[in-house]
Amino acid sequence: MKQINVLLADDDDDDRLFFSEAIEQLDLNISLEIAGNGMELLNHLHNPKSLTPDIIFLDLNMPIKGGMECLSEIRKSDGLKNISVAIYSTSSAEKDIEECLIRGANVYIKKPTDFELLKTILHKVIIMNHQYDIAGLSKENFLMVT
């Protein structure tokens, strides 16, 4: 299996550690890079020396530049717009879910507190990589219920 490049943008140390440990335990060939905020994420994505991620896991509530703003910038960039973006947030607010769908996220994951559930969800999202065409995107396959 080819290497899957995963990029996590999250400002919470505990959430990053939880995510990293879950990724390590998946039986997949994954390269994980981490950005501590939205500005770090965008700098990474625009750096020609950085690996282009196959999928970005993006927290919404981050300092400096939030996830919603990052999502909009990614979708407006010709070089980045086709990267899969999984929103990875503690928010289950309907307005956040709707806004992410409208702005072009591929999937919305409410951060689970259960480690085994996190591993299951990450495995499913990474394997599927949510490469839906626009016709296949709906709220039913957008929200990952945890």
N, C-alpha and C positions, 0 to 999 in steps of 0.2 A: 504494500500500500504506500502511495506517495505521501510525503510529509505534508501535514495540514498546518498551515500557519494561522495561529490564533492570536488575537490581540485583545487584551482586556483593558478597558479604561474605567478605573474605579478609584476614588480617593480614600476609601476605608481600608486600613491595614488588615483588619480581621477578615473582611470580605475577600480581599485579594489573596490572603493566605488560604482560606477555605476553598476558593476557586482553584488556586494552584494545586493544592493537595488533591482535589477531585480530578483535575486534568491528569496529574501524574498517575493516578490509579486506573485511568481508562486504558484499555489495551489498544491504543491507537498511536500512530506515529505523529505526535503533535509537537510543534515548536511554539512555546508560549512566550509572548512579550507582554509587558505591563506598562501602562501609562497611568500616572497618579492623578491626572486631571485632563480636562478637555483640550487645553492648550498643548500639553505634552503629546496627546493623541494626534492632533493635527500636525504638529511639528514632525512627528514620526512618519505620518502618512505622506507628507510632502518632501521628506528626505529621500533623495534618489538612492542612497546607500542602504536604506532600510528594506527589509523583506516586505512585499505587499501581502497583507493578511488575506486569507481565504474567507475569514469571518471575524467580525469585531463584536465583542460583548461590551455594551455601552451602558454605564450607569447614568441615570438622569440627573441626579442631584450631586453636582461636583462644583468645587470652587473654580474661579477664574473663567472657565467656560463650561457651561452645563451640557448635558447629553443631548437635549433637544436642539440646541444651537449647533452642536457638532454634527448631528444627524442631517440637519438642513445643509450644512456646508459640504458634507460628503456627497449628498445627493445632487448638489449643484455643480460638482466638479467632474469634468469629463473623464479624468484619470481615475477617479475613485467611485463614481456612482454605481458601478456594477458589483462592488464588494458587498457581501451579505452582512447585514447589521442586525444583531440580536440585542434588543433592549433588555438590560439585566438590572432590575430596580426593585426596591422595597415597596414602591408605590403600586397600589392596586386601584387607584382612582380612575374612574371611567374616562374622565377628560384627558388624562395622561395617555391611556391606552389608545383612545380615538386619535389624539394628536400625533402619536407615533405612527399609527397606521397611515394617516393622511400624509405625513412627511416622508414616508417610504421605508420604514423599518421592515425587515423580513419576518421578525417574530418578536413577541413580547414575553419575557419570562419574569414572573414575580420571584424574587430571590427566596429559595426555600431555606428553612432552618435545619432541615434534615440532610445529613451528609449523603446518605445513600440515594435519596431523591434527587439531590443536586447532580450526582454522578449519572443517574438515569437520564435526567433532562439534558445534560451536556452531551452525553453520548448520542442521544436522539437528534439533537439540533445539529451537532457537528456532522454526523453521518448524512442526514438529510440535506444539510446546508441550505435548506429553504430557498432553492433557486426557482421560485414560482414565477411564472410569467404573470403579467398583470391580471389576466382573466382568471387565474387560479388563486389569486389572493383574496381572502375573505376574513372576516373577523373570527370565524370558526377555526381556521387553521393558523390564525395570527397569534392568538393568546394561548400560552402554555400554562394551564391551570396547575398550581402546585398544592 
